[in-house]
Amino acid sequence: MNSKNQLQREIEVKLDLESFTNYLKFVGFIGQLDNEVRQVNCFFDTEDGVLSGSGWALRVRTEAQTGLVTLKGDNSGSDKVAIRDEIEASIPFEIAGDVIALKHDILDLDIAPIVYVKEKFGQISLARLVRFENHRQRKEFQLGDHTYTLEVDTTTYSDGSVGYELEVELPDEDRLDGVLNDLRRMFSSLSIPFTHQTTSKFARALKRVGEF
């Protein structure tokens, strides 16, 4: 398996909804949702932060009876857009749950993200750093001439704090300015501050447990 060939680029606009009131305004405006799921997210690294020190984050997620393992690179974009290399693979829901519960060693998985970690970092041991839950609501929505999936996240961290965020994934950077202009007008009409979210959920989760 040549895991490097499975690296893909993720391009996302992330906006901080800042409050439950703004979240309610936004969800009320976009109308009936297409679907919503509960996600459990766990991040793994060595005790001395070998992965994060090299710009990588390793996540295991359960969602709708599916397990996902994702290796994400550093943001190479800007304050306006997050651009990251990533490798993602599906695993059975039960195995993902066992990995999260530390009943199954994540390094025993024969999937592209883990193969890449082993190729890049050799013999290492991984520990679970943080765990948090996310309620994701999705809506197909037209912005300009194109339809995008709006993902509205309500994230509950280990200290009980809650964050509200909108994510919009783009197929390429050429659409960025148009999407930002459309979203800015939408937020203005709802009296919601237009605030880019420049910190990942992982970084925010670490900060709440005192790791940053």
Salt bridges, closest charged atoms under 4 A:
GLU10 OE1 - LYS72 NZ 2.77
GLU12 OE1 - LYS14 NZ 3.51
GLU36 OE1 - HIS135 NE2 2.76
GLU63 OE2 - ARG138 NH2 2.96
GLU86 OE1 - LYS72 NZ 3.00
GLU88 OE2 - ARG59 NH2 3.69
GLU133 OE2 - ARG38 NH2 2.83
GLU133 OE2 - ARG131 NH1 3.66
GLU151 OE1 - ARG136 NH1 3.32
GLU151 OE2 - ARG138 NE 3.30
ASP153 OD2 - ARG136 NH2 2.71
ASP153 OD2 - LYS201 NZ 2.88
GLU165 OE1 - LYS201 NZ 3.03
GLU165 OE1 - ARG204 NH2 3.10
GLU167 OE2 - LYS14 NZ 3.81
GLU167 OE1 - ARG136 NH2 3.23
GLU167 OE2 - LYS201 NZ 2.73
GLU173 OE2 - ARG9 NH1 3.02
ASP182 OD1 - ARG185 NH2 2.40
